[in-house]
Amino acid sequence: MTKDVIEILLRKLPTSDLVWGGDWNHSLIGKEHAGSMGGRNHLLEAIQKLGLNVPTTGLSHRGNYCHAIDHIGVPL
């Protein structure tokens, strides 16, 4: 499901000056609790293609048992 949504977003989102934030439902590092490793990989590929930096990657989830699943991606 994540792959399908990412593919649609990549066709629609601007390729420069993009700020992309919200509940991505995936930790981008460490163990995965909310999403899937496949979904994470699709997100990481999209982040790279869009030239984004995600400063929220290393933050803790509010439950403090995994990393954040809510993120903001900003231009490099």
Gaussian input, Z-matrix of N, CA and C with variables (Angstrom, degrees):
# hf/3-21g

backbone

0 1
 N
 C     1     B1
 C     2     B2     1     A1
 N     3     B3     2     A2     1     D1
 C     4     B4     3     A3     2     D2
 C     5     B5     4     A4     3     D3
 N     6     B6     5     A5     4     D4
 C     7     B7     6     A6     5     D5
 C     8     B8     7     A7     6     D6
 N     9     B9     8     A8     7     D7
 C    10    B10     9     A9     8     D8
 C    11    B11    10    A10     9     D9
 N    12    B12    11    A11    10    D10
 C    13    B13    12    A12    11    D11
 C    14    B14    13    A13    12    D12
 N    15    B15    14    A14    13    D13
 C    16    B16    15    A15    14    D14
 C    17    B17    16    A16    15    D15
 N    18    B18    17    A17    16    D16
 C    19    B19    18    A18    17    D17
 C    20    B20    19    A19    18    D18
 N    21    B21    20    A20    19    D19
 C    22    B22    21    A21    20    D20
 C    23    B23    22    A22    21    D21
 N    24    B24    23    A23    22    D22
 C    25    B25    24    A24    23    D23
 C    26    B26    25    A25    24    D24
 N    27    B27    26    A26    25    D25
 C    28    B28    27    A27    26    D26
 C    29    B29    28    A28    27    D27
 N    30    B30    29    A29    28    D28
 C    31    B31    30    A30    29    D29
 C    32    B32    31    A31    30    D30
 N    33    B33    32    A32    31    D31
 C    34    B34    33    A33    32    D32
 C    35    B35    34    A34    33    D33
 N    36    B36    35    A35    34    D34
 C    37    B37    36    A36    35    D35
 C    38    B38    37    A37    36    D36
 N    39    B39    38    A38    37    D37
 C    40    B40    39    A39    38    D38
 C    41    B41    40    A40    39    D39
 N    42    B42    41    A41    40    D40
 C    43    B43    42    A42    41    D41
 C    44    B44    43    A43    42    D42
 N    45    B45    44    A44    43    D43
 C    46    B46    45    A45    44    D44
 C    47    B47    46    A46    45    D45
 N    48    B48    47    A47    46    D46
 C    49    B49    48    A48    47    D47
 C    50    B50    49    A49    48    D48
 N    51    B51    50    A50    49    D49
 C    52    B52    51    A51    50    D50
 C    53    B53    52    A52    51    D51
 N    54    B54    53    A53    52    D52
 C    55    B55    54    A54    53    D53
 C    56    B56    55    A55    54    D54
 N    57    B57    56    A56    55    D55
 C    58    B58    57    A57    56    D56
 C    59    B59    58    A58    57    D57
 N    60    B60    59    A59    58    D58
 C    61    B61    60    A60    59    D59
 C    62    B62    61    A61    60    D60
 N    63    B63    62    A62    61    D61
 C    64    B64    63    A63    62    D62
 C    65    B65    64    A64    63    D63
 N    66    B66    65    A65    64    D64
 C    67    B67    66    A66    65    D65
 C    68    B68    67    A67    66    D66
 N    69    B69    68    A68    67    D67
 C    70    B70    69    A69    68    D68
 C    71    B71    70    A70    69    D69
 N    72    B72    71    A71    70    D70
 C    73    B73    72    A72    71    D71
 C    74    B74    73    A73    72    D72
 N    75    B75    74    A74    73    D73
 C    76    B76    75    A75    74    D74
 C    77    B77    76    A76    75    D75
 N    78    B78    77    A77    76    D76
 C    79    B79    78    A78    77    D77
 C    80    B80    79    A79    78    D78
 N    81    B81    80    A80    79    D79
 C    82    B82    81    A81    80    D80
 C    83    B83    82    A82    81    D81
 N    84    B84    83    A83    82    D82
 C    85    B85    84    A84    83    D83
 C    86    B86    85    A85    84    D84
 N    87    B87    86    A86    85    D85
 C    88    B88    87    A87    86    D86
 C    89    B89    88    A88    87    D87
 N    90    B90    89    A89    88    D88
 C    91    B91    90    A90    89    D89
 C    92    B92    91    A91    90    D90
 N    93    B93    92    A92    91    D91
 C    94    B94    93    A93    92    D92
 C    95    B95    94    A94    93    D93
 N    96    B96    95    A95    94    D94
 C    97    B97    96    A96    95    D95
 C    98    B98    97    A97    96    D96
 N    99    B99    98    A98    97    D97
 C   100   B100    99    A99    98    D98
 C   101   B101   100   A100    99    D99
 N   102   B102   101   A101   100   D100
 C   103   B103   102   A102   101   D101
 C   104   B104   103   A103   102   D102
 N   105   B105   104   A104   103   D103
 C   106   B106   105   A105   104   D104
 C   107   B107   106   A106   105   D105
 N   108   B108   107   A107   106   D106
 C   109   B109   108   A108   107   D107
 C   110   B110   109   A109   108   D108
 N   111   B111   110   A110   109   D109
 C   112   B112   111   A111   110   D110
 C   113   B113   112   A112   111   D111
 N   114   B114   113   A113   112   D112
 C   115   B115   114   A114   113   D113
 C   116   B116   115   A115   114   D114
 N   117   B117   116   A116   115   D115
 C   118   B118   117   A117   116   D116
 C   119   B119   118   A118   117   D117
 N   120   B120   119   A119   118   D118
 C   121   B121   120   A120   119   D119
 C   122   B122   121   A121   120   D120
 N   123   B123   122   A122   121   D121
 C   124   B124   123   A123   122   D122
 C   125   B125   124   A124   123   D123
 N   126   B126   125   A125   124   D124
 C   127   B127   126   A126   125   D125
 C   128   B128   127   A127   126   D126
 N   129   B129   128   A128   127   D127
 C   130   B130   129   A129   128   D128
 C   131   B131   130   A130   129   D129
 N   132   B132   131   A131   130   D130
 C   133   B133   132   A132   131   D131
 C   134   B134   133   A133   132   D132
 N   135   B135   134   A134   133   D133
 C   136   B136   135   A135   134   D134
 C   137   B137   136   A136   135   D135
 N   138   B138   137   A137   136   D136
 C   139   B139   138   A138   137   D137
 C   140   B140   139   A139   138   D138
 N   141   B141   140   A140   139   D139
 C   142   B142   141   A141   140   D140
 C   143   B143   142   A142   141   D141
 N   144   B144   143   A143   142   D142
 C   145   B145   144   A144   143   D143
 C   146   B146   145   A145   144   D144
 N   147   B147   146   A146   145   D145
 C   148   B148   147   A147   146   D146
 C   149   B149   148   A148   147   D147
 N   150   B150   149   A149   148   D148
 C   151   B151   150   A150   149   D149
 C   152   B152   151   A151   150   D150
 N   153   B153   152   A152   151   D151
 C   154   B154   153   A153   152   D152
 C   155   B155   154   A154   153   D153
 N   156   B156   155   A155   154   D154
 C   157   B157   156   A156   155   D155
 C   158   B158   157   A157   156   D156
 N   159   B159   158   A158   157   D157
 C   160   B160   159   A159   158   D158
 C   161   B161   160   A160   159   D159
 N   162   B162   161   A161   160   D160
 C   163   B163   162   A162   161   D161
 C   164   B164   163   A163   162   D162
 N   165   B165   164   A164   163   D163
 C   166   B166   165   A165   164   D164
 C   167   B167   166   A166   165   D165
 N   168   B168   167   A167   166   D166
 C   169   B169   168   A168   167   D167
 C   170   B170   169   A169   168   D168
 N   171   B171   170   A170   169   D169
 C   172   B172   171   A171   170   D170
 C   173   B173   172   A172   171   D171
 N   174   B174   173   A173   172   D172
 C   175   B175   174   A174   173   D173
 C   176   B176   175   A175   174   D174
 N   177   B177   176   A176   175   D175
 C   178   B178   177   A177   176   D176
 C   179   B179   178   A178   177   D177
 N   180   B180   179   A179   178   D178
 C   181   B181   180   A180   179   D179
 C   182   B182   181   A181   180   D180
 N   183   B183   182   A182   181   D181
 C   184   B184   183   A183   182   D182
 C   185   B185   184   A184   183   D183
 N   186   B186   185   A185   184   D184
 C   187   B187   186   A186   185   D185
 C   188   B188   187   A187   186   D186
 N   189   B189   188   A188   187   D187
 C   190   B190   189   A189   188   D188
 C   191   B191   190   A190   189   D189
 N   192   B192   191   A191   190   D190
 C   193   B193   192   A192   191   D191
 C   194   B194   193   A193   192   D192
 N   195   B195   194   A194   193   D193
 C   196   B196   195   A195   194   D194
 C   197   B197   196   A196   195   D195
 N   198   B198   197   A197   196   D196
 C   199   B199   198   A198   197   D197
 C   200   B200   199   A199   198   D198
 N   201   B201   200   A200   199   D199
 C   202   B202   201   A201   200   D200
 C   203   B203   202   A202   201   D201
 N   204   B204   203   A203   202   D202
 C   205   B205   204   A204   203   D203
 C   206   B206   205   A205   204   D204
 N   207   B207   206   A206   205   D205
 C   208   B208   207   A207   206   D206
 C   209   B209   208   A208   207   D207
 N   210   B210   209   A209   208   D208
 C   211   B211   210   A210   209   D209
 C   212   B212   211   A211   210   D210
 N   213   B213   212   A212   211   D211
 C   214   B214   213   A213   212   D212
 C   215   B215   214   A214   213   D213
 N   216   B216   215   A215   214   D214
 C   217   B217   216   A216   215   D215
 C   218   B218   217   A217   216   D216
 N   219   B219   218   A218   217   D217
 C   220   B220   219   A219   218   D218
 C   221   B221   220   A220   219   D219
 N   222   B222   221   A221   220   D220
 C   223   B223   222   A222   221   D221
 C   224   B224   223   A223   222   D222
 N   225   B225   224   A224   223   D223
 C   226   B226   225   A225   224   D224
 C   227   B227   226   A226   225   D225

   B1=1.4400
   B2=1.5462
   B3=1.3225
   B4=1.4703
   B5=1.5183
   B6=1.3239
   B7=1.4661
   B8=1.5228
   B9=1.3339
   B10=1.4629
   B11=1.5274
   B12=1.3235
   B13=1.4665
   B14=1.5183
   B15=1.3331
   B16=1.4697
   B17=1.5255
   B18=1.3243
   B19=1.4653
   B20=1.5277
   B21=1.3195
   B22=1.4674
   B23=1.5258
   B24=1.3292
   B25=1.4677
   B26=1.5207
   B27=1.3213
   B28=1.4658
   B29=1.5279
   B30=1.3161
   B31=1.4701
   B32=1.5303
   B33=1.3291
   B34=1.4643
   B35=1.5322
   B36=1.3255
   B37=1.4560
   B38=1.5200
   B39=1.3288
   B40=1.4719
   B41=1.5318
   B42=1.3054
   B43=1.4636
   B44=1.5215
   B45=1.3182
   B46=1.4624
   B47=1.5230
   B48=1.3250
   B49=1.4647
   B50=1.5248
   B51=1.3259
   B52=1.4539
   B53=1.5258
   B54=1.3221
   B55=1.4587
   B56=1.5194
   B57=1.3357
   B58=1.4586
   B59=1.5212
   B60=1.3104
   B61=1.4486
   B62=1.5118
   B63=1.3117
   B64=1.4485
   B65=1.5113
   B66=1.3113
   B67=1.4590
   B68=1.5219
   B69=1.3114
   B70=1.4598
   B71=1.5251
   B72=1.3346
   B73=1.4708
   B74=1.5189
   B75=1.3091
   B76=1.4648
   B77=1.5234
   B78=1.3258
   B79=1.4571
   B80=1.5215
   B81=1.3062
   B82=1.4628
   B83=1.5241
   B84=1.3442
   B85=1.4699
   B86=1.5318
   B87=1.3136
   B88=1.4606
   B89=1.5189
   B90=1.3331
   B91=1.4616
   B92=1.5227
   B93=1.3049
   B94=1.4668
   B95=1.5280
   B96=1.3278
   B97=1.4592
   B98=1.5252
   B99=1.3025
   B100=1.4714
   B101=1.5258
   B102=1.3235
   B103=1.4610
   B104=1.5165
   B105=1.3128
   B106=1.4667
   B107=1.5256
   B108=1.3165
   B109=1.4627
   B110=1.5245
   B111=1.3285
   B112=1.4623
   B113=1.5147
   B114=1.3316
   B115=1.4605
   B116=1.5187
   B117=1.3274
   B118=1.4732
   B119=1.5212
   B120=1.3279
   B121=1.4642
   B122=1.5258
   B123=1.3236
   B124=1.4670
   B125=1.5275
   B126=1.3261
   B127=1.4640
   B128=1.5281
   B129=1.3281
   B130=1.4661
   B131=1.5280
   B132=1.3167
   B133=1.4694
   B134=1.5216
   B135=1.3187
   B136=1.4688
   B137=1.5225
   B138=1.3198
   B139=1.4694
   B140=1.5227
   B141=1.3276
   B142=1.4622
   B143=1.5282
   B144=1.3245
   B145=1.4660
   B146=1.5214
   B147=1.3309
   B148=1.4653
   B149=1.5277
   B150=1.3320
   B151=1.4543
   B152=1.5154
   B153=1.3315
   B154=1.4583
   B155=1.5227
   B156=1.3099
   B157=1.4486
   B158=1.5278
   B159=1.3239
   B160=1.4643
   B161=1.5312
   B162=1.3460
   B163=1.4636
   B164=1.5299
   B165=1.3157
   B166=1.4660
   B167=1.5262
   B168=1.3249
   B169=1.4639
   B170=1.5267
   B171=1.3009
   B172=1.4608
   B173=1.5097
   B174=1.3285
   B175=1.4610
   B176=1.5221
   B177=1.3211
   B178=1.4644
   B179=1.5185
   B180=1.3050
   B181=1.4638
   B182=1.5306
   B183=1.3079
   B184=1.4616
   B185=1.5233
   B186=1.3333
   B187=1.4537
   B188=1.5175
   B189=1.3128
   B190=1.4643
   B191=1.5315
   B192=1.3312
   B193=1.4605
   B194=1.5267
   B195=1.3193
   B196=1.4649
   B197=1.5251
   B198=1.3118
   B199=1.4620
   B200=1.5272
   B201=1.3134
   B202=1.4644
   B203=1.5290
   B204=1.3308
   B205=1.4655
   B206=1.5224
   B207=1.3197
   B208=1.4628
   B209=1.5195
   B210=1.3229
   B211=1.4677
   B212=1.5179
   B213=1.3125
   B214=1.4605
   B215=1.5290
   B216=1.3211
   B217=1.4600
   B218=1.5219
   B219=1.3165
   B220=1.4610
   B221=1.5248
   B222=1.3319
   B223=1.4719
   B224=1.5285
   B225=1.3343
   B226=1.4556
   B227=1.5064
   A1=110.78
   A2=116.02
   A3=119.42
   A4=110.65
   A5=116.32
   A6=120.81
   A7=110.73
   A8=117.26
   A9=121.19
   A10=111.62
   A11=116.57
   A12=120.54
   A13=110.88
   A14=117.08
   A15=121.05
   A16=110.19
   A17=117.66
   A18=120.62
   A19=111.14
   A20=117.65
   A21=121.25
   A22=110.04
   A23=116.70
   A24=120.01
   A25=111.71
   A26=117.46
   A27=120.15
   A28=112.09
   A29=116.64
   A30=119.37
   A31=111.79
   A32=117.59
   A33=121.37
   A34=114.20
   A35=117.81
   A36=120.65
   A37=111.60
   A38=117.52
   A39=119.96
   A40=109.73
   A41=116.35
   A42=120.78
   A43=113.11
   A44=117.72
   A45=120.71
   A46=109.05
   A47=115.37
   A48=122.75
   A49=113.11
   A50=116.75
   A51=122.15
   A52=110.36
   A53=116.17
   A54=123.17
   A55=105.26
   A56=116.67
   A57=121.80
   A58=107.91
   A59=116.80
   A60=120.10
   A61=112.55
   A62=115.22
   A63=120.86
   A64=112.00
   A65=114.87
   A66=121.83
   A67=108.24
   A68=116.29
   A69=121.35
   A70=111.56
   A71=116.52
   A72=122.82
   A73=114.17
   A74=117.66
   A75=122.06
   A76=109.36
   A77=116.22
   A78=120.10
   A79=105.92
   A80=116.95
   A81=119.44
   A82=112.61
   A83=115.94
   A84=121.93
   A85=107.75
   A86=116.02
   A87=120.62
   A88=113.04
   A89=114.92
   A90=120.67
   A91=110.48
   A92=115.37
   A93=121.38
   A94=108.58
   A95=116.83
   A96=121.58
   A97=112.60
   A98=118.03
   A99=121.19
   A100=112.57
   A101=116.36
   A102=120.50
   A103=110.89
   A104=115.59
   A105=121.49
   A106=108.69
   A107=115.61
   A108=119.17
   A109=110.31
   A110=117.26
   A111=120.33
   A112=111.34
   A113=116.15
   A114=120.39
   A115=111.78
   A116=116.05
   A117=120.04
   A118=110.23
   A119=116.71
   A120=119.69
   A121=111.59
   A122=117.58
   A123=120.68
   A124=110.93
   A125=116.85
   A126=120.13
   A127=111.15
   A128=116.99
   A129=120.29
   A130=111.55
   A131=117.46
   A132=120.55
   A133=110.77
   A134=117.38
   A135=121.43
   A136=110.59
   A137=117.21
   A138=121.62
   A139=109.68
   A140=116.04
   A141=120.31
   A142=110.70
   A143=117.80
   A144=121.53
   A145=111.99
   A146=116.14
   A147=120.53
   A148=112.55
   A149=117.48
   A150=121.34
   A151=112.76
   A152=115.92
   A153=120.21
   A154=111.97
   A155=115.23
   A156=124.73
   A157=105.53
   A158=117.85
   A159=121.61
   A160=108.17
   A161=117.44
   A162=120.32
   A163=114.01
   A164=117.83
   A165=121.62
   A166=112.86
   A167=117.74
   A168=122.46
   A169=112.61
   A170=118.95
   A171=122.52
   A172=115.90
   A173=117.58
   A174=120.05
   A175=111.10
   A176=116.26
   A177=121.32
   A178=110.79
   A179=115.20
   A180=122.18
   A181=107.27
   A182=118.04
   A183=120.32
   A184=112.30
   A185=116.99
   A186=120.82
   A187=113.20
   A188=116.61
   A189=124.97
   A190=113.66
   A191=117.99
   A192=121.13
   A193=111.62
   A194=116.66
   A195=121.64
   A196=107.33
   A197=115.58
   A198=119.95
   A199=110.12
   A200=114.87
   A201=121.97
   A202=111.80
   A203=115.40
   A204=121.74
   A205=110.21
   A206=117.08
   A207=123.02
   A208=106.63
   A209=116.82
   A210=119.85
   A211=112.44
   A212=112.74
   A213=120.27
   A214=106.89
   A215=114.41
   A216=121.05
   A217=108.18
   A218=116.44
   A219=122.16
   A220=109.04
   A221=116.77
   A222=119.30
   A223=111.54
   A224=115.68
   A225=120.07
   A226=109.65
   D1=-43.85
   D2=179.77
   D3=-60.57
   D4=-42.93
   D5=-179.93
   D6=-57.20
   D7=-45.92
   D8=-178.66
   D9=-61.97
   D10=-43.49
   D11=-179.81
   D12=-66.77
   D13=-42.83
   D14=178.88
   D15=-60.48
   D16=-43.08
   D17=179.20
   D18=-61.02
   D19=-41.42
   D20=177.74
   D21=-65.01
   D22=-45.67
   D23=179.93
   D24=-61.12
   D25=-41.77
   D26=-179.31
   D27=-63.13
   D28=-28.48
   D29=176.55
   D30=-77.00
   D31=-24.59
   D32=-172.00
   D33=-105.38
   D34=-30.49
   D35=-174.93
   D36=-73.48
   D37=148.52
   D38=174.23
   D39=-63.87
   D40=151.18
   D41=-177.47
   D42=-95.38
   D43=2.39
   D44=175.67
   D45=-147.30
   D46=158.26
   D47=178.84
   D48=53.52
   D49=35.42
   D50=-178.57
   D51=-94.13
   D52=134.76
   D53=167.34
   D54=-117.42
   D55=121.41
   D56=-173.91
   D57=-125.95
   D58=113.44
   D59=-178.02
   D60=-135.53
   D61=159.63
   D62=175.81
   D63=145.79
   D64=-165.00
   D65=179.33
   D66=-87.48
   D67=101.83
   D68=-177.17
   D69=-87.52
   D70=-10.54
   D71=177.84
   D72=58.88
   D73=24.02
   D74=176.32
   D75=-142.60
   D76=133.79
   D77=165.10
   D78=-73.92
   D79=145.95
   D80=-178.87
   D81=-99.02
   D82=-7.48
   D83=174.90
   D84=-143.17
   D85=163.83
   D86=175.49
   D87=72.07
   D88=-160.91
   D89=-179.72
   D90=-67.31
   D91=151.05
   D92=179.66
   D93=-108.04
   D94=123.32
   D95=-179.30
   D96=-116.26
   D97=-33.80
   D98=-174.05
   D99=-94.97
   D100=-39.50
   D101=-176.65
   D102=-110.16
   D103=-138.85
   D104=179.26
   D105=-138.39
   D106=159.83
   D107=178.08
   D108=-65.89
   D109=-36.03
   D110=176.27
   D111=-62.73
   D112=-44.88
   D113=177.38
   D114=-61.63
   D115=-41.40
   D116=177.34
   D117=-59.24
   D118=-45.34
   D119=-179.24
   D120=-60.72
   D121=-39.43
   D122=177.30
   D123=-65.64
   D124=-40.30
   D125=176.45
   D126=-62.86
   D127=-45.86
   D128=-179.42
   D129=-62.22
   D130=-38.45
   D131=176.17
   D132=-64.21
   D133=-42.32
   D134=179.39
   D135=-65.12
   D136=-41.34
   D137=178.22
   D138=-58.52
   D139=-43.86
   D140=179.28
   D141=-65.62
   D142=-47.25
   D143=-179.42
   D144=-59.90
   D145=-36.01
   D146=-177.97
   D147=-85.96
   D148=-3.13
   D149=178.98
   D150=64.74
   D151=43.81
   D152=-176.60
   D153=-105.59
   D154=152.29
   D155=169.56
   D156=-110.00
   D157=136.04
   D158=-179.23
   D159=-116.97
   D160=90.77
   D161=-176.29
   D162=-67.92
   D163=-11.99
   D164=-179.84
   D165=-86.42
   D166=-1.95
   D167=-174.95
   D168=-53.30
   D169=-46.85
   D170=-174.37
   D171=-88.20
   D172=0.93
   D173=-179.62
   D174=-74.16
   D175=154.27
   D176=177.72
   D177=-81.89
   D178=149.57
   D179=170.93
   D180=-67.45
   D181=153.83
   D182=-178.47
   D183=-60.09
   D184=-25.42
   D185=176.34
   D186=-81.67
   D187=-6.42
   D188=176.93
   D189=58.40
   D190=27.31
   D191=177.50
   D192=-114.52
   D193=-2.70
   D194=176.22
   D195=-158.71
   D196=-178.04
   D197=177.05
   D198=-84.23
   D199=165.50
   D200=-176.90
   D201=-54.80
   D202=145.79
   D203=173.56
   D204=-113.86
   D205=-7.49
   D206=174.76
   D207=-100.54
   D208=127.94
   D209=-172.00
   D210=-137.63
   D211=163.90
   D212=168.86
   D213=-133.77
   D214=130.36
   D215=176.32
   D216=-108.16
   D217=130.22
   D218=-178.91
   D219=-125.88
   D220=155.05
   D221=-179.58
   D222=-57.61
   D223=142.88
   D224=176.57
   D225=-60.75

